[in-house]
Amino acid sequence: MKLAWQQIPSPVVSELLCNTTLDGVVIDTEHGFFNNETLFSCIQVIDTCGKLCYVRLTEPNKTLARACLDAGVDGIIFSTVETAEQCKKINEICKFPRYGGRRGLGLVRQNKWGIGPLVAHPPRIIAQIETKRGIDNIEEICSHDFDYYMIGPYDLSASLGDPGNFESEEYKNALSEVTQIIP
């Protein structure tokens, strides 16, 4: 899967990114400056263009995650996942009660304002590991059964004390530790 990474808060940029051979767009709210209205508009444009739409959030914020899910994103990437407490909160805010969460259900864009199926497909939930603390807790993080796991290479290398050096032994060992737990 090939995805563009959008940090510029504009539905026009979303549309331009959708006019490529890429499969979709990740809207990066961690390093971009999106307000809620622009974020919703970008999600809407990407979805209308028939592309996959993911949003990366800085933290498990219930209000923002719920807004993205209700808007119809295909998945949410949670940045800097480090602890079991974060994992529990992410699952609570993203999953419906039947699946162990506490997410509410309403007539929203995700279900075409009640015209479509109320739960068409569950969004993909992705834990991004970006720190030594996340690596140290990788087994515990994986026990929370996310759909995917990502490494944030720059933040991880910085956390290990050698920013951007992906050839350091410490960085390679951290990646090896993750791949032993996550096939």
Salt bridges, closest charged atoms under 4 A:
ASP28 OD1 - ARG56 NE 3.01
GLU30 OE1 - HIS31 NE2 3.83
GLU30 OE1 - ARG56 NH2 3.17
ASP47 OD2 - ARG109 NH1 2.97
ASP70 OD1 - ARG103 NH2 3.49
ASP74 OD1 - HIS121 NE2 3.99
GLU82 OE1 - ARG133 NH1 3.77
GLU92 OE2 - LYS88 NZ 3.99
GLU130 OE2 - ARG56 NH1 3.85
ASP136 OD2 - LYS132 NZ 3.21
GLU167 OE1 - LYS172 NZ 3.29
